[in-house]
Each structure stands twice: as structure tokens, then as C-alpha cells.
């Protein structure tokens, strides 16, 4: 039975086809559940601007890069040591604007995607170990490259917004110049008429 036939006449499906479809849906739900931490809270209804989305993505991958870099010489470390490294590794103007919740969320995300693994789940100072996949991402410089690309995208978005604003301003100025030009033509026309009438 094809998907079209199943959609039109689900009652005609065999038990095996229904079971296969349910398994596929269950698998899809699991994939969505695992991917949900990767979505930046962006929905069609979120109302976030493109610049806000670009900025949040840059912050996220920059912090991921910094956290992974903290494991360059060690395999396991505590949260406080990771924070100390991240604070020293990143731009101070950048790091002061990042909330603690954001850092914790990114640590959880790194664990969810299998780059880090918690070893000691202390409430205040947990420990983490870098996984084989995390070492590979570190070796390939995946997240620093993503951060660089995200920063480029953010700056491009900001420049595009400024260019759009300047274009709108130029259009307004052009309309004003057109009005002034038309007014000048009208004044010149009436001056010409008055000059002809005075002769």
C-alpha cells in the first residue's frame, strides 16, 4: 500500500502496515525530542527578528567552542574550571552579557548531542568528561568555525538592516527632491507666464 492510498483509505491497511507506520511515527517523535534542545526557541509565532536569531546562534556556538576548548589539555573537569576558562577565552564585552542559565543550557546541549558527558552530578559544581565525538569536534575545530561563520552572518544581517534603512532614507530624500524639482518647474512656469503677461 502506498502512502497516498494509506492517507485516503487507512481502514484498508493491513496490521503489519499499521504497525510499521506507528513505529515510524514513534521513531520520528524520538528524533524530534532529541532535536528539541537544538532549536533556539524560534517559531513562526516567536516574533524574534533575524538579528536576534543570528545573535543568539552566535552566542550559542561561541560558548560551545569555548567550552570544548577548555578540554584541550584535560579529559575531565569541574564546572567552575570550565567557567573560568570560558571567561578568560572569550571577549569580556561578550561574556558579561551571557546569563548563567544560557551557559547551563549550552552545557546540557553539549551533553545531549554527545560531545560531553556528566561524571559527577553535583548540584553546584558538576564534573564533565569530553567524549570521543567531542575530541573529534575539537580536532576538526568545528565549533570555532561555526562561531566565525555565525559572527559573519550576524554582522552581515546588521549591515543588511542598516543598508535597508539607508535605502528607505534615500527613497524618501529622492521623493522630496522630486517634489522640490516639480515645485521649481511650477515656479519657473508661472514666472515665465508672468513675464510674458507684463510685456
C-alpha positions in Angstrom: 0.0 0.0 0.0 1.3 3.5 -0.9 1.3 6.5 1.4 -1.3 8.1 -0.8 -3.6 5.0 -0.5 -3.0 4.9 3.2 -3.9 8.5 3.6 -7.1 8.1 1.6 -8.2 4.7 2.9 -6.5 4.0 6.2 -9.1 1.3 7.0 -7.7 -0.9 4.1 -4.2 -1.1 5.7 -3.1 -4.4 7.0 -2.0 -4.9 10.6 1.6 -5.1 9.5 1.4 -1.8 7.6 -0.3 0.0 10.6 2.4 -1.4 12.9 5.2 -0.2 10.6 3.6 3.3 10.3 3.2 3.5 14.1 6.9 2.5 14.6 7.9 5.2 12.1 5.9 7.8 13.9 7.3 6.8 17.2 10.9 7.0 15.8 10.1 10.4 14.3 8.8 11.6 17.8 12.1 10.4 19.4 14.2 12.2 16.8 12.1 15.4 17.4 12.6 15.0 21.1 16.3 14.7 20.8 16.5 17.7 18.4 14.3 19.9 20.5 17.3 21.3 22.5 18.9 22.4 19.2 16.0 24.6 18.3 16.6 28.2 19.5 13.1 28.8 20.6 12.4 30.1 17.1 8.9 29.5 15.8 6.7 31.3 13.3 5.0 33.0 16.3 8.1 33.8 18.3 8.3 37.3 16.9 12.1 37.3 17.0 13.9 39.4 14.5 16.5 38.0 12.1 19.2 39.9 14.0 18.1 38.4 17.4 18.1 34.9 15.9 21.6 35.5 14.4 22.9 36.9 17.7 21.5 34.0 19.8 23.0 31.5 17.3 26.4 33.2 17.5 26.3 33.3 21.3 25.5 29.6 21.4 28.2 28.3 19.1 30.8 30.7 20.5 30.1 29.3 24.0 30.1 25.7 22.7 33.5 26.4 21.1 34.9 27.9 24.3 33.6 25.1 26.4 35.1 22.4 24.1 38.4 24.4 24.0 38.6 24.1 27.8 39.1 20.4 27.4 42.1 20.7 25.1 44.6 19.6 27.8 42.3 17.7 30.1 39.7 14.9 29.7 37.6 15.7 32.8 37.0 18.9 34.7 34.6 20.7 37.0 32.0 23.3 36.0 33.9 26.1 37.8 37.1 25.3 35.9 35.1 25.3 32.6 33.5 28.7 33.5 37.0 30.1 34.4 38.4 29.1 31.0 35.3 30.4 29.1 35.6 33.7 30.9 39.3 34.0 30.0 38.9 32.6 26.5 36.1 34.8 25.2 35.8 38.6 24.7 34.9 40.2 28.0 32.3 42.5 26.4 30.6 39.4 25.0 30.8 37.2 28.1 29.3 39.8 30.5 26.1 39.7 28.5 25.6 35.9 28.7 23.4 34.7 31.5 24.2 31.7 33.8 21.1 29.9 32.5 22.3 30.2 29.0 25.7 28.7 29.9 24.0 25.8 31.7 21.6 25.3 28.8 24.5 25.1 26.4 26.3 22.6 28.7 23.2 20.4 28.7 23.0 20.7 24.9 26.6 19.6 24.6 25.7 16.6 26.7 22.5 16.0 24.7 24.4 15.8 21.4 27.1 13.6 22.9 30.1 15.9 22.9 30.3 16.0 26.8 29.2 13.5 29.4 28.5 14.4 33.1 30.5 12.3 35.5 29.7 13.9 38.9 26.2 15.4 39.0 26.9 17.7 42.0 24.1 20.4 42.2 26.5 23.3 42.4 29.7 22.1 40.7 29.2 19.1 38.4 32.0 17.4 36.5 32.1 16.6 32.8 34.2 14.4 30.6 34.8 15.0 26.9 33.6 12.2 24.6 35.3 10.7 21.5 32.9 12.8 19.4 33.8 15.9 21.4 37.5 15.3 20.8 36.8 14.9 17.1 34.8 18.1 17.0 37.7 19.8 18.9 40.3 18.4 16.5 38.3 19.5 13.4 37.7 22.9 15.0 34.0 22.5 14.1 32.6 24.9 16.6 35.1 27.7 16.3 34.5 27.6 12.5 30.7 27.7 13.2 31.2 30.6 15.6 33.2 32.5 12.9 30.5 31.9 10.3 27.8 32.9 12.8 29.6 36.1 13.6 30.0 36.8 9.9 26.2 36.1 9.4 25.3 38.4 12.4 27.4 41.3 11.0 26.0 40.7 7.5 22.5 40.8 8.9 23.3 44.0 10.8 24.8 45.6 7.7 21.8 44.5 5.6 19.4 46.1 8.2 21.5 49.4 8.0 21.6 49.2 4.2 17.8 48.8 4.1 17.3 51.7 6.4 19.7 53.9 4.3 17.8 52.8 1.2 14.5 53.8 2.7 16.0 57.1 3.7 17.4 57.6 0.2 14.0 56.9 -1.3 12.4 59.5 1.0 15.0 62.0 0.0 14.5 61.3 -3.7 10.8 61.9 -3.3 11.5 65.2 -1.5 13.9 66.2 -4.2 11.3 65.3 -6.8 8.7 67.4 -5.1 11.2 70.3 -4.9 12.0 69.8 -8.6 8.3 69.8 -9.5 7.8 72.9 -7.4 10.7 74.6 -9.1 9.3 73.8 -12.5 5.9 75.2 -11.5 7.5 78.4 -10.1 9.6 78.8 -13.3 6.5 78.2 -15.4 4.5 80.8 -13.5 7.4 83.2 -13.6 7.6 82.7 -17.4 3.8 83.4 -17.7 4.0 86.5 -15.6 7.0 87.8 -17.6 5.0 87.2 -20.8 2.0 89.0 -19.5 4.0 92.0 -18.3 5.3 92.6 -21.8 
